[in-house]
Amino acid sequence: MSELLALARDFIEKMANPVYGYATNEDYSARFAELLRSEGFEGRLREEISTLRRPDALTSYGWLWVIGWAKSRRIPLPDDLLTELFEEWSSVFARCAIVDLATAELEYEPRGRDLSVQDFPSPFLVSIMTSATELGEEIYPTAELGRPSGRAESVLIALLQVGRPITLDAASALLRHEWRGQRQLLEYFWTLCNSLDPETREVWIRDVNPPPIEGDRLRS
Amino acid sequence: MIGETIRNAVERSIEPSEQSRLRSILASTGPYAIKFVKSRWASAYFSPDRLKISETPALTWGTATYVTPLAFPLSSALYGRVGLVTDFDPSGWRVFDATDPAARAAYVNWVRVQPAFFDLVLTVHSTYANHLLRNKFREDFRVDCVLFNPDQEAELHTDRRQHVWMAVTDWTPQGTIDSSKSARLGRARFTVLIDEDFVLEDQGLPIQRAARQIESVTQRITGRSAIGVSQARLDPNLPAYVINHYNSGEYLHVYIEP
């Protein structure tokens, strides 16, 4: 890690991690803004950040700040890195931030609802959807005991929450994907849907167009 | 992904600044705002400069520049001794008045139908979750300014029920919320110096009501006098003067001359 990135990492942590408290966050945020205004610093930081490849280069709060900053500056981060961060974090909201950045600059022509997970036109989205629907019993030997759809539910929520045409179509593809947890995932979607007011429920159904499920009690 | 009724309720709570509560708040003072900051920033604002946009996850309405209309000049003094004042032009702003219970209800109803709502209320990630949702809300509805009653107060300086603070949005060219420095509050200058300090946090958690640390003591001491700091620095009798105050139970206020 370069000296510049090491310096930035310390500042970013102090300004983004709430454990340091409001006063420290604000103070470091203002100091970092001054650094960004100094000659050439922002350009060098952009270069350094675009070279980051390892999730452990920053803490989760550091990454959340970098992801927000990268989005506002239109700095792309590699799909591989974003996928690793997505897999590492359990917070749906942090995952939303990653999906938001990964899809912010994608040019996407909605192609209807016939896209499969494997053919989806974004390697990042394919990767997180595929990973979530591969149960990986060899990695998670107790997966049988839990909900097979647990990881896919989190991906589904992140896709829906970001709410772009491409992520809504990805949510649709995920719900249509045939795998062992499909039925549970569909039931989960309908449980959420049925908690909504009737108008919003109709918007969700219109935007996601979920497939029917056998013995479709939830959809009624 | 929200129904018309919920969307319309939010839209009804957003008004052009010319028709909003902001207009009446600014009527007596004009479009001026104040932000109190730590003393270390005094020199940075000797000349007019842009205020830093706050991006701390713990803030009330997400990434924004938090200021107080000058109608409530000391209301946010708990954040520092240096008051930076700036003028601004709210023409055409879309103002969401969160001091109105109907607007707050519209926001809460919007949150309830967010796909991640269950995670908001059922996981430990609520601070960042609320930050992200408030930013999304303001982006989705193009809110330029949120008016809200403060949720922290400085003893005797802030009236949480009556005072109104502002969270002002700066936009990037792509229409997302900017987090650098505010162009909208861009002519801030060191204007107020206040003789008080407040504690903001207790073991890392924000204090709701911050006590005065200095005035609460000085008001209990009957004997007092004051001397300008530039005079005090050169006064050969200062040691005797201080000892005098000590022995008589009084206090000496060494102040920065206006």
Interface residues (C-beta under 8 A of the other chain):
Chain A: M15 A16 P18 V19 G21 Y22 A23 N25 E26 D27 S29 A30 A33 E34 L36 R37 L64 W65 G68 W69 K71 S72 R74 S91 V92 F93 A94 C96 A97 I157 A158 L160 Q161 G163 L168 L192 L196 D197 P198 E199 T200 R201 E202 V203 W204 D207
Chain B: M1 I2 G3 E4 T5 I6 V37 K38 R40 W41 A44 K52 S54 E55 T56 P57 A58 L59 T63 V113 Q114 P115 A116 F118 D119 L120 T123 H125 T127 Y128 A129 L132 T172 Q174 T176 I177 D178 S179 S180 K181 L200 E201 G204 P206
